[in-house]
Amino acid sequence: MSTITATSGKAAGMTKDERFVILASSLGTVFEWYDFYLFGSLASVIGAQFFGVIDPATNQPMFNQATRDIFALLAFAAGFIVRPFGAIVFGRVGDIVGRKYTFLVTILIMGLSTFIVGILPNAATIGIAAPIILIGLRLLQGLALGGEYGGAATYVAEHAPMGKRGYYTSFIQTTATLGLFLSLLVILFTRTALGEPEFARWGWRIPFLVSVLLLGISVWIRLRLNESPVFQKMKDEGKASKAPLTESFANWSNAKIVLIALIGGVMGQGVVWYTGQFYALFFMQSILKVDGYTANLLIAWSLLLGTGFFIVFGALSDKIGRKPIILAGCLIAALTFFPIFKMITSNANPALEKAIESVKVEVVADAKGCGDLFNPVGTRVFSAPCDTARAYLAQQSVKYSTSYGAAGSGVKVVVNGKDVAYTDAKTSNPAVLAAVQAAGYPKAGDAQIVKMAHPFDIFKPQVAAIIGLLFVLVLFVTMVYGPIAAMLVELFPTKIRYTSMSLPYHIGNGWFGGLLPATSFAIVASTGDIYAGLWYPIIFASITAVVGFFFLPETKDVDITK
């Protein structure tokens, strides 16, 4: 098999070889993101399959549906938590051995881990071993992705001519969204072909099994690549780093840039990205009660319309700079998240919006019996009636407030001034549910909740309006994410570039971004306000806008061959 010879970083335009470099790097990264995002897209199904462990003493599930969903989200988040460690491990290898070798290893780990999930027996078959193995595979995926992105971004940037790095690397930036889009398409196609009962029973495995074909294509293409010319030249001259971790993080002059890149750039980018793509999906499904088929289609259409803007903003950053576009995206997002999500509610579930504004629900109890409901890991078990009442209302997307009665008083739920008999039940409370629905909260499957009958059912005013709002969120994502790869590559010298850029990227996206859905939902549950979870991305995006304005350097004219 012949190899493709990389072109010089000084080439005047995009040659055939450079186009192949971008295609090979991007295509492999698309497939890695596809593998990674299957967990998020199938959180509820995975929760039922792998966390529905039966308690042998009672022959009942050990965890209720809400807790299973949280565990599934945490399995999703586990891959994000270990991404910085993958960045350290594979970043070091990439700076010592080379870019090409490293991202061949990462894609093999990712692809094989995903395929094994597709054949892994569920909890009903092998018990507690199922979720343990699943989380282990998820951790391997996170480690692999921690090494993949930095390698692909660095590899493409080191092939790009001066003045076009933002444009060239923006193709890598499309891969995360394209990977999500591909995962949604495969899931929607499989769901439609098999029907929801069969999909939930066994069809969910098909998207995972398909990954082995994508793995084969990716490896075949990447084997045809040569090493990055910038790295190869440095290695031939004997200037490669022998201790990239020490030079990256123990040397304050470089470690300071790592911190600025994280706090003044990637942290805000990460929360804006995961709010626009993931939290919006979970918000529609879990809070607005939009069915999974419709919610996935709405997100898929917004991604289809918005993905091209990664390249638009990447190319624009070559002309006006990386910094103004990234920081503007963070600031605009922070200022508009509340009104945009309120408009999504207004269009997706108008009865819920009206009820939130007009129905007053209070939980009245002795203050000593009311605890803190913040539970992002889903492992706490609430037993006090005050806590179970509030948790139940939050699960039903009911906005509530807490008032404190006399010491030793019982718990009561007050709906528009009328007391409702409260039965201490963690999962079902018919009297409370009937009362809030009678006051105006919508029932499950309410006719006003947005619903798409087929993928091209997009011309209804209700559907079109939601896609438009989601498109705006995706536009924010493209602003902050389109130029970020070029900026990170340009901040660090060649000999420690892979290591130095990978760590802040994966802390910002893996920790601040990846933990956003579970944390934001925990904030919603603990406050009784369906919009309160938005404070998480708003605060961190605002910090990035301020820190980045004062400390983040502009990098578009930096010579990266040194």
C-alpha positions as CSV (number, residue, x, y, z in Angstrom):
1,M,0.0,0.0,0.0
2,S,1.5,3.3,-1.0
3,T,1.6,6.1,1.5
4,I,0.6,9.7,1.0
5,T,3.5,12.2,1.2
6,A,2.7,15.2,3.4
7,T,3.2,18.6,1.9
8,S,5.2,21.4,3.3
9,G,3.7,23.7,5.8
10,K,4.6,26.6,3.5
11,A,2.4,25.4,0.6
12,A,0.3,28.2,-1.0
13,G,-3.0,26.4,-1.0
14,M,-4.8,23.2,-0.3
15,T,-3.2,20.5,-2.4
16,K,-4.5,17.0,-3.1
17,D,-2.2,15.5,-0.4
18,E,-3.4,18.1,2.2
19,R,-7.0,17.3,1.4
20,F,-6.3,13.7,2.1
21,V,-4.6,14.6,5.4
22,I,-7.7,16.5,6.4
23,L,-10.0,13.7,5.2
24,A,-8.1,10.9,6.9
25,S,-7.7,12.8,10.2
26,S,-11.3,14.1,10.2
27,L,-13.0,10.8,9.2
28,G,-11.3,8.8,11.9
29,T,-12.2,11.4,14.5
30,V,-15.8,11.4,13.3
31,F,-16.0,7.7,13.9
32,E,-14.4,8.1,17.4
33,W,-17.0,10.7,18.4
34,Y,-19.7,8.5,16.9
35,D,-18.6,5.7,19.3
36,F,-18.3,8.1,22.2
37,Y,-21.7,9.7,21.8
38,L,-23.8,6.5,21.5
39,F,-23.8,6.5,25.3
40,G,-25.3,9.9,25.6
41,S,-27.9,9.3,22.9
42,L,-29.0,6.0,24.5
43,A,-28.7,6.9,28.1
44,S,-32.2,5.8,29.2
45,V,-31.9,2.5,27.2
46,I,-28.5,1.8,28.7
47,G,-29.8,2.6,32.1
48,A,-32.5,0.0,31.8
49,Q,-30.2,-2.7,30.3
50,F,-27.2,-2.4,32.6
51,F,-28.3,-0.7,35.8
52,G,-31.6,-2.5,36.2
53,V,-29.8,-4.9,38.7
54,I,-32.3,-7.1,40.6
55,D,-32.1,-7.2,44.4
56,P,-32.2,-11.0,45.2
57,A,-33.9,-10.3,48.5
58,T,-36.9,-8.6,47.0
59,N,-36.7,-9.7,43.4
60,Q,-37.2,-6.0,42.5
61,P,-34.8,-3.6,40.7
62,M,-32.3,-2.1,43.1
63,F,-32.7,1.3,41.5
64,N,-35.8,3.3,40.3
65,Q,-36.0,4.7,36.8
66,A,-34.7,8.1,37.7
67,T,-31.6,6.6,39.4
68,R,-31.0,4.3,36.5
69,D,-31.1,7.3,34.2
70,I,-28.6,9.1,36.4
71,F,-26.3,6.1,36.5
72,A,-26.4,5.9,32.7
73,L,-25.5,9.6,32.5
74,L,-22.7,9.0,34.9
75,A,-21.4,6.1,32.7
76,F,-21.5,8.6,29.9
77,A,-19.7,11.2,32.1
78,A,-17.1,8.6,33.2
79,G,-15.6,8.7,29.8
80,F,-15.2,12.5,30.2
81,I,-13.6,12.2,33.6
82,V,-10.7,10.1,32.4
83,R,-10.1,12.1,29.2
84,P,-7.4,14.4,30.8
85,F,-5.5,11.2,31.8
86,G,-5.7,10.0,28.3
87,A,-4.4,13.4,27.2
88,I,-1.4,13.0,29.5
89,V,-0.6,9.4,28.5
90,F,-1.1,9.7,24.8
91,G,0.1,13.3,24.6
92,R,3.5,12.1,25.9
93,V,3.6,9.3,23.4
94,G,2.6,11.6,20.6
95,D,5.4,14.1,21.5
96,I,8.0,11.3,21.8
97,V,7.1,8.7,19.2
98,G,4.9,10.7,16.8
99,R,1.4,11.9,15.9
100,K,0.5,9.1,13.4
101,Y,1.3,6.2,15.6
102,T,-0.5,7.6,18.5
103,F,-3.8,8.2,16.9
104,L,-3.7,4.8,15.3
105,V,-3.5,3.3,18.8
106,T,-6.3,5.5,20.1
107,I,-8.8,4.6,17.3
108,L,-8.2,0.9,17.9
109,I,-8.9,1.2,21.6
110,M,-12.0,3.3,20.9
111,G,-13.4,1.1,18.2
112,L,-12.9,-2.2,20.0
113,S,-14.4,-0.9,23.3
114,T,-17.5,0.2,21.5
115,F,-17.9,-3.1,19.6
116,I,-17.6,-5.0,22.9
117,V,-20.5,-2.9,24.4
118,G,-22.6,-4.2,21.5
119,I,-22.1,-7.8,22.5
120,L,-21.9,-7.3,26.3
121,P,-24.6,-9.3,28.2
122,N,-26.9,-7.1,30.3
123,A,-27.6,-7.0,34.0
124,A,-30.4,-9.5,33.7
125,T,-28.0,-12.0,32.3
126,I,-24.8,-11.5,34.3
127,G,-25.9,-9.3,37.2
128,I,-23.6,-6.6,38.7
129,A,-20.7,-7.6,36.4
130,A,-22.6,-6.0,33.5
131,P,-22.4,-2.4,34.7
132,I,-18.9,-2.9,36.0
133,I,-17.6,-4.1,32.6
134,L,-19.6,-1.3,30.9
135,I,-18.0,1.4,32.9
136,G,-14.6,-0.2,32.4
137,L,-15.2,0.0,28.6
138,R,-16.4,3.6,29.0
139,L,-13.2,4.5,30.8
140,L,-11.1,3.0,28.0
141,Q,-13.1,5.1,25.5
142,G,-12.4,8.2,27.5
143,L,-8.7,7.4,27.6
144,A,-8.6,6.9,23.8
145,L,-10.5,10.1,23.1
146,G,-8.1,11.9,25.4
147,G,-5.3,11.0,23.0
148,E,-7.2,11.2,19.7
149,Y,-8.3,14.8,19.5
150,G,-4.9,16.4,20.3
151,G,-3.2,14.1,17.8
152,A,-5.7,14.9,14.9
153,A,-5.7,18.6,15.6
154,T,-1.9,18.8,15.8
155,Y,-1.4,16.7,12.8
156,V,-3.7,18.8,10.6
157,A,-2.3,22.1,11.9
158,E,1.3,21.0,11.2
159,H,0.3,20.4,7.6
160,A,-1.5,23.7,7.1
161,P,0.1,26.7,5.4
162,M,0.5,29.9,7.3
163,G,-2.7,32.0,7.4
164,K,-5.0,29.0,6.9
165,R,-4.6,27.0,10.1
166,G,-8.0,28.1,11.4
167,Y,-9.6,26.9,8.1
168,Y,-7.8,23.6,7.9
169,T,-8.3,22.6,11.6
170,S,-12.0,23.7,11.5
171,F,-12.6,20.4,9.6
172,I,-11.4,18.6,12.7
173,Q,-13.8,20.7,14.7
174,T,-16.8,19.5,12.7
175,T,-16.1,15.9,13.6
176,A,-17.6,16.0,17.1
177,T,-20.9,17.4,15.8
178,L,-20.8,15.1,12.8
179,G,-20.1,12.1,15.1
180,L,-23.1,13.1,17.2
181,F,-25.2,13.6,14.1
182,L,-24.1,10.2,12.7
183,S,-25.0,8.4,16.0
184,L,-28.4,10.1,16.0
185,L,-29.1,9.0,12.4
186,V,-28.1,5.4,13.0
187,I,-30.2,5.3,16.2
188,L,-33.2,6.9,14.5
189,F,-33.0,4.5,11.5
190,T,-32.7,1.5,13.7
191,R,-35.6,2.6,15.9
192,T,-37.8,3.2,12.9
193,A,-36.9,-0.1,11.2
194,L,-37.4,-2.2,14.3
195,G,-40.0,-0.3,16.3
196,E,-39.5,0.9,19.9
197,P,-40.2,-2.4,21.8
198,E,-37.6,-4.4,19.7
199,F,-35.1,-1.5,19.8
200,A,-35.3,-1.3,23.6
201,R,-35.0,-5.1,23.9
202,W,-32.1,-5.8,21.6
203,G,-32.0,-3.3,18.7
204,W,-30.0,-0.8,20.7
205,R,-26.9,-3.0,20.2
206,I,-26.9,-2.4,16.4
207,P,-25.4,1.1,16.5
208,F,-22.6,-0.2,18.7
209,L,-21.9,-3.2,16.4
210,V,-21.8,-1.0,13.3
211,S,-18.7,0.7,14.8
212,V,-16.5,-2.3,13.9
213,L,-17.0,-1.4,10.2
214,L,-16.2,2.3,10.9
215,L,-13.1,1.1,12.7
216,G,-11.9,-0.9,9.7
217,I,-12.3,2.1,7.4
218,S,-10.6,4.5,9.8
219,V,-7.5,2.2,10.3
220,W,-7.2,1.5,6.6
221,I,-7.2,5.2,5.7
222,R,-4.8,6.3,8.5
223,L,-2.3,3.6,7.6
224,R,-1.8,5.5,4.4
225,L,-0.6,8.7,6.2
226,N,3.0,9.7,6.9
227,E,4.2,11.5,10.0
228,S,3.6,15.2,10.4
229,P,6.4,17.1,8.5
230,V,6.9,19.6,11.3
231,F,7.4,16.8,13.9
232,Q,9.5,14.7,11.5
233,K,11.8,17.6,10.9
234,M,12.2,18.3,14.6
235,K,12.9,14.7,15.3
236,D,15.5,14.4,12.5
237,E,17.3,17.4,14.0
238,G,17.3,15.8,17.4
239,K,15.2,18.5,19.0
240,A,12.4,16.3,20.3
241,S,11.5,16.4,24.0
242,K,12.6,13.6,26.2
243,A,10.3,14.6,29.0
244,P,7.2,16.4,27.6
245,L,5.2,16.1,30.8
246,T,8.0,17.9,32.8
247,E,8.5,20.5,30.2
248,S,4.7,21.1,29.8
249,F,3.6,21.2,33.4
250,A,6.6,21.5,35.7
251,N,7.9,24.6,33.8
252,W,5.9,27.6,35.0
253,S,6.4,29.6,31.8
254,N,4.5,26.8,29.9
255,A,2.2,25.7,32.7
256,K,1.0,29.3,33.0
257,I,-0.1,29.2,29.3
258,V,-1.9,25.8,30.0
259,L,-3.9,27.5,32.8
260,I,-4.8,30.5,30.7
261,A,-5.8,28.3,27.8
262,L,-8.1,26.3,30.2
263,I,-9.7,29.1,32.1
264,G,-9.6,31.8,29.5
265,G,-10.6,29.6,26.5
266,V,-11.5,25.9,26.7
267,M,-13.6,26.0,30.0
268,G,-16.2,28.4,28.5
269,Q,-16.0,26.6,25.1
270,G,-16.7,23.3,26.8
271,V,-19.8,24.4,28.7
272,V,-21.3,26.3,25.7
273,W,-20.7,23.3,23.5
274,Y,-22.3,20.7,25.8
275,T,-25.2,23.1,26.6
276,G,-26.0,23.6,22.9
277,Q,-25.8,19.9,21.9
278,F,-26.3,17.7,24.9
279,Y,-28.1,19.6,27.6
280,A,-30.6,20.8,25.1
281,L,-31.4,17.2,24.1
282,F,-31.7,16.1,27.7
283,F,-33.7,19.2,28.7
284,M,-36.3,18.4,26.0
285,Q,-36.6,14.7,26.9
286,S,-36.3,14.7,30.7
287,I,-37.9,18.1,31.6
288,L,-40.1,19.0,28.7
289,K,-41.2,15.4,28.2
290,V,-40.7,15.4,24.5
291,D,-40.5,11.8,23.2
292,G,-37.0,10.6,22.3
293,Y,-37.7,10.2,18.6
294,T,-38.8,13.8,18.2
295,A,-36.1,15.2,20.5
296,N,-33.3,13.4,18.5
297,L,-34.8,14.6,15.2
298,L,-34.9,18.2,16.4
299,I,-31.3,18.1,17.5
300,A,-30.3,16.3,14.3
301,W,-31.8,19.0,12.1
302,S,-30.2,21.8,14.0
303,L,-26.8,20.1,13.7
304,L,-27.4,19.6,9.9
305,L,-28.1,23.3,9.5
306,G,-25.3,24.5,11.8
307,T,-22.3,22.3,11.2
308,G,-21.0,24.3,8.2
309,F,-20.4,27.2,10.5
310,F,-17.5,25.5,12.2
311,I,-15.6,26.1,8.9
312,V,-17.0,29.6,8.5
313,F,-15.8,30.7,12.0
314,G,-12.5,28.7,11.6
315,A,-11.7,30.5,8.3
316,L,-12.9,33.9,9.8
317,S,-10.4,33.4,12.7
318,D,-7.6,33.4,10.2
319,K,-8.6,36.9,9.3
320,I,-9.7,38.6,12.5
321,G,-8.1,36.2,15.1
322,R,-9.2,33.3,17.3
323,K,-9.7,35.2,20.5
324,P,-12.5,37.6,19.5
325,I,-14.7,34.9,18.0
326,I,-14.3,32.4,20.9
327,L,-14.9,35.0,23.7
328,A,-17.8,36.6,21.8
329,G,-19.4,33.2,21.6
330,C,-19.0,32.6,25.3
331,L,-20.4,36.1,26.2
332,I,-23.4,36.0,23.9
333,A,-24.3,32.4,25.0
334,A,-24.1,33.5,28.7
335,L,-26.4,36.4,28.0
336,T,-29.0,34.5,26.0
337,F,-29.3,31.0,27.4
338,F,-32.2,31.9,29.7
339,P,-34.4,33.5,27.0
340,I,-33.6,30.8,24.4
341,F,-34.4,27.9,26.7
342,K,-37.6,29.6,27.9
343,M,-38.6,30.0,24.2
344,I,-37.8,26.3,23.6
345,T,-40.2,25.5,26.5
346,S,-42.8,27.8,25.1
347,N,-42.8,26.0,21.8
348,A,-42.1,22.4,22.8
349,N,-44.5,22.2,25.8
350,P,-46.7,25.4,26.0
351,A,-48.9,23.9,28.7
352,L,-45.9,23.4,30.9
353,E,-44.7,26.9,30.3
354,K,-48.1,28.3,31.3
355,A,-48.4,26.1,34.4
356,I,-44.9,27.2,35.6
357,E,-46.1,30.8,35.4
358,S,-49.6,30.4,36.8
359,V,-49.6,27.4,39.2
360,K,-48.1,27.9,42.6
361,V,-46.9,24.7,44.3
362,E,-45.4,24.7,47.8
363,V,-44.0,21.9,50.0
364,V,-44.7,22.8,53.6
365,A,-42.7,20.9,56.3
366,D,-40.6,21.2,59.4
367,A,-37.3,22.7,58.4
368,K,-35.4,20.0,60.3
369,G,-37.0,17.3,58.0
370,C,-35.9,19.0,54.8
371,G,-32.4,18.3,53.5
372,D,-30.3,19.2,50.5
373,L,-31.5,17.5,47.2
374,F,-28.3,18.2,45.3
375,N,-27.5,14.7,44.0
376,P,-25.4,14.8,40.8
377,V,-24.1,11.2,41.2
378,G,-27.6,9.7,41.8
379,T,-26.5,7.6,44.7
380,R,-28.2,9.3,47.6
381,V,-31.5,7.8,48.8
382,F,-34.0,10.3,50.1
383,S,-36.2,9.0,52.9
384,A,-37.5,12.1,54.7
385,P,-41.1,13.0,53.4
386,C,-40.1,16.6,52.7
387,D,-37.2,15.4,50.5
388,T,-39.3,12.7,48.7
389,A,-42.1,15.2,48.0
390,R,-39.7,17.7,46.4
391,A,-37.8,15.1,44.5
392,Y,-41.1,13.7,43.1
393,L,-42.3,17.2,42.0
394,A,-38.9,17.8,40.3
395,Q,-39.2,14.5,38.5
396,Q,-42.6,15.7,37.2
397,S,-41.1,19.0,36.0
398,V,-43.2,20.9,38.6
399,K,-41.9,24.2,39.8
400,Y,-42.1,24.3,43.5
401,S,-41.0,26.4,46.5
402,T,-40.4,25.2,50.1
403,S,-42.0,26.7,53.1
404,Y,-41.3,25.7,56.7
405,G,-44.1,24.9,59.1
406,A,-44.1,24.5,62.9
407,A,-41.6,22.1,64.5
408,G,-42.8,18.5,64.4
409,S,-45.4,19.3,61.7
410,G,-46.0,16.8,58.9
411,V,-45.5,17.4,55.2
412,K,-48.2,18.8,53.0
413,V,-48.2,19.9,49.3
414,V,-50.2,23.1,48.6
415,V,-51.4,23.6,45.1
416,N,-52.7,27.1,44.4
417,G,-53.6,27.5,48.1
418,K,-55.3,24.1,48.5
419,D,-53.8,21.4,50.7
420,V,-53.2,18.0,49.0
421,A,-53.0,14.8,51.0
422,Y,-49.4,13.7,50.7
423,T,-48.5,10.0,50.8
424,D,-44.8,9.4,51.4
425,A,-43.9,7.6,48.2
426,K,-40.7,7.9,46.2
427,T,-41.9,7.0,42.8
428,S,-45.7,7.6,42.7
429,N,-48.1,10.0,44.3
430,P,-51.4,9.9,42.5
431,A,-53.1,12.6,44.7
432,V,-50.3,15.2,44.1
433,L,-50.0,14.3,40.4
434,A,-53.8,14.7,40.0
435,A,-53.8,18.0,41.8
436,V,-51.0,19.6,39.7
437,Q,-52.5,18.4,36.5
438,A,-55.9,19.7,37.5
439,A,-54.3,23.1,38.1
440,G,-52.8,23.1,34.6
441,Y,-49.7,21.0,34.4
442,P,-49.8,18.8,31.3
443,K,-50.4,15.0,31.4
444,A,-47.9,12.6,29.8
445,G,-48.4,12.6,26.0
446,D,-50.3,16.0,26.1
447,A,-51.4,16.9,22.6
448,Q,-49.6,20.3,22.8
449,I,-46.2,18.7,23.3
450,V,-44.2,18.9,20.1
451,K,-44.2,15.6,18.1
452,M,-42.7,14.7,14.8
453,A,-44.2,11.8,12.9
454,H,-41.3,11.4,10.4
455,P,-37.9,13.0,9.8
456,F,-39.1,15.5,7.3
457,D,-42.0,16.7,9.4
458,I,-40.2,20.1,9.8
459,F,-42.6,22.6,8.3
460,K,-45.1,22.8,11.2
461,P,-44.6,26.2,12.9
462,Q,-44.1,24.5,16.2
463,V,-41.3,22.2,14.9
464,A,-39.7,24.9,12.7
465,A,-39.5,27.3,15.7
466,I,-37.8,24.8,17.9
467,I,-35.3,23.8,15.2
468,G,-34.5,27.6,14.7
469,L,-33.8,28.0,18.4
470,L,-31.7,24.9,18.6
471,F,-29.8,26.2,15.5
472,V,-29.0,29.4,17.4
473,L,-27.5,27.2,20.2
474,V,-25.5,25.3,17.6
475,L,-24.3,28.6,16.2
476,F,-22.8,29.5,19.6
477,V,-21.1,26.1,19.6
478,T,-19.5,26.8,16.2
479,M,-18.3,30.2,17.3
480,V,-16.5,28.9,20.4
481,Y,-15.3,25.5,18.9
482,G,-14.5,26.4,15.3
483,P,-11.2,28.3,16.1
484,I,-10.2,26.5,19.3
485,A,-8.0,23.8,17.8
486,A,-5.9,26.3,15.8
487,M,-5.5,28.5,18.9
488,L,-4.4,25.6,21.1
489,V,-1.9,24.3,18.6
490,E,-0.4,27.8,18.2
491,L,0.0,28.4,22.0
492,F,2.6,25.7,22.4
493,P,6.0,24.7,20.9
494,T,6.3,21.7,18.6
495,K,8.2,19.4,20.9
496,I,5.5,19.5,23.7
497,R,2.5,20.6,21.6
498,Y,0.6,17.3,21.7
499,T,0.9,17.0,25.5
500,S,0.4,20.7,26.4
501,M,-2.7,21.3,24.2
502,S,-4.4,18.1,25.0
503,L,-4.7,18.5,28.8
504,P,-6.5,21.9,28.9
505,Y,-8.7,20.8,26.1
506,H,-9.9,17.6,27.8
507,I,-10.2,19.2,31.2
508,G,-12.4,22.0,29.7
509,N,-14.5,19.6,27.6
510,G,-14.2,16.4,29.7
511,W,-14.8,17.8,33.1
512,F,-16.5,21.2,32.8
513,G,-18.5,20.1,29.7
514,G,-18.9,16.4,30.2
515,L,-20.2,16.7,33.8
516,L,-22.7,19.5,32.8
517,P,-25.8,17.4,32.1
518,A,-25.8,15.5,35.4
519,T,-24.8,18.5,37.4
520,S,-27.4,20.8,35.8
521,F,-30.2,18.3,36.3
522,A,-29.2,18.0,40.0
523,I,-29.4,21.8,40.3
524,V,-32.9,21.7,38.8
525,A,-34.0,19.0,41.2
526,S,-32.6,20.7,44.2
527,T,-34.1,24.1,43.4
528,G,-37.5,23.2,41.9
529,D,-36.7,25.5,38.9
530,I,-36.4,23.9,35.5
531,Y,-34.1,26.7,34.3
532,A,-31.8,26.8,37.3
533,G,-29.4,24.3,35.7
534,L,-28.4,26.9,33.2
535,W,-26.5,28.8,35.8
536,Y,-23.8,26.2,35.5
537,P,-22.8,27.1,31.9
538,I,-23.6,30.8,32.3
539,I,-21.2,31.2,35.2
540,F,-18.3,29.3,33.6
541,A,-18.8,30.9,30.1
542,S,-18.7,34.3,31.8
543,I,-15.5,33.6,33.7
544,T,-13.9,32.5,30.4
545,A,-15.0,35.7,28.7
546,V,-13.5,37.9,31.4
547,V,-10.2,35.9,32.0
548,G,-9.7,35.4,28.2
549,F,-10.2,39.1,27.5
550,F,-7.4,40.1,29.9
551,F,-4.9,37.2,29.6
552,L,-5.5,35.0,26.5
553,P,-3.0,36.0,23.8
554,E,-3.9,36.2,20.1
555,T,-2.2,33.4,18.2
556,K,-3.2,33.5,14.5
557,D,0.2,34.8,13.3
558,V,2.4,32.5,15.3
559,D,5.0,30.4,13.5
560,I,4.3,26.8,14.7
561,T,7.4,25.2,13.1
562,K,9.5,26.2,16.1
